[in-house]
């Protein structure tokens, strides 16, 4: 196991390699989150790196330490997208050829950027339905070609490069550590590096780690005392959707002992929209992961902080595909309790829909989906109805109006297969 003191030393060493290469990204005040939490919230804008994520830090730190023979043999990595961009950028910067293996779920925008950033030195390989499958393919490719494997998180050199974020934050705060730092977590590289450096040098800083609820692999590993493979994950937060915590990172994280929070994907979507519409920040799901815990919605997982504290939130990436915003909006509305789906059995007679509109819908409610086919040989017919409520608190009243209407109505629960078709 790499000790926290060793992690801190590796991070300090990595600072010199990254100086003049990785951007010194802004530490930007967030008026919105400061008002919501009462704290002084600052965003560490790693989405403004050349590859629009912090991942170039770890990739460049590892690859810049390769000797001539290793460089000539090339590199290979597995990535959900951002690490691959960091490796591609480093290949172009250092003159090294490489292969980047991504799962089929990687957004097209990230694939295109990997190729562009590689500047002719990188070949893209698309295989596997998740990061872990891509990682196995990358390991096989490295074994057969002799190329150096560049792990996304599970290597001391990678996590040390990523950990330089913490050292930068302290410098930007005039040599003072934040009271609280909120770090997004996938495989744990950023948490290991930044958290290890802070625990060693500024042990009073409160370290909070945030995972997507559908891929909470670090929490599962900490609970089990060793890395465990999750049977099923939600890949929506693709930058943090890791099925298994790292063998290198998990013991370090255990020693750091951060506070762990798991956030519903819908809450992350609400934060993505707020960052875009209010703050003017284009964040990918993993980029909005950490800041989502400072929201104050009724269905939100919330981080409590004290008034006046300095809270730094890492915005880890901004490689979002614009075509995903329809799903982002849908998940957000459902999480906030504004959107619901029902199967309604209508009598096949004139005026049935009119009665539904008059007797069931509230004055601020809206039908956003209505799918119905009339069958001439039947007395009744089912319709799939999607409603968007003007006020989420009005849901119980809506259900009561449905009960009073004498219509046969079935609520479509979020865990049903039909819901997966809709969202």
Order of alpha helices (4+ residues) and beta strands (2+ residues): alpha-beta-alpha-beta-alpha-alpha-beta-alpha-beta-alpha-beta-alpha-beta-alpha-beta-alpha-beta-alpha-alpha-beta-alpha-beta-alpha-beta-alpha-beta-beta-alpha-beta-alpha
